[in-house]
Amino acid sequence: MIKLVACDLDGTLLDENHQLSQRNIQAIHGLHKAGITFMAATGRNYKSVAPMFKKEGIHCDCLLLNGALITDAHGKRLSHTPLPLEHAASALRILEESTLPYHMYTSEGIVSSTPEKGRAMFIQHMRKQGMQDKEIRELMEASSFGSYDREIEDAFVYLKEEPIIYKLEAFGDDAQRLKTVRARLSQVKQTAVTNSVADNIEITASDAQKGLALKKLCALQGLQPDEVMVFGDSLNDLSMMQEFRYSFAMANAADVIKEAASYQTLSNAAHGVAHVLEQLLEAASEKRVSNL
């Protein structure tokens, strides 16, 4: 019996405009009524996740920053796996040499030494996805995208403050250049290098991967892997597909995710998550009736 549903957001639960559809909202409310826990499992931080769920009356724990941080519905930290500073420094040297715009997700928020380049790259990325400038501005206002809690001049001077760094994220529009930088970053010890969209790079501690973090949380909560259902579409969802039997790839997912997942559902634009959850809820309802 499924007791927990962990779901990626962008490209999975959210539609092509990065919004929650009414059908997915209703399905999540249905889970709560059935006693099944819902958890967001994303590369985003808490500030860009909480408002969209709060608006719809959904209260859920959040697996954030690819598993580097897990919080409850109120943002209280349940567990975390920071990136060791010596390895963060090695990764930062590579990012600095690449001249790609990047930022750091830390315990004090999002920190950037290239804020204007970062904002410009985000806008360019969303335009490539077909969004109009008005829609992009609204998305940036409603989330933490393009917004920085602290702007710094020198990343290595900042490291001397011994910050808690959860994730590094860089962006670029040159596929070959991104591939080269990813290859260099993959050589940094005790790190995991992945991406949530084609034109970004995400670096966390090696244990800060969605599937590993979720499996550890389940063990603490007394849940078995076969009591968990997961959904994803991008490379940063790969560990969830590998660690859990009831894994679903979206129709729009990367091929590697489709190959690793046990099942496939409709695209995010076609409410693929709700399509599966509705069947899960129907089966749960029939089981309850048969036990009366």
Disulfide bonds with the S-S distance in Angstrom:
none
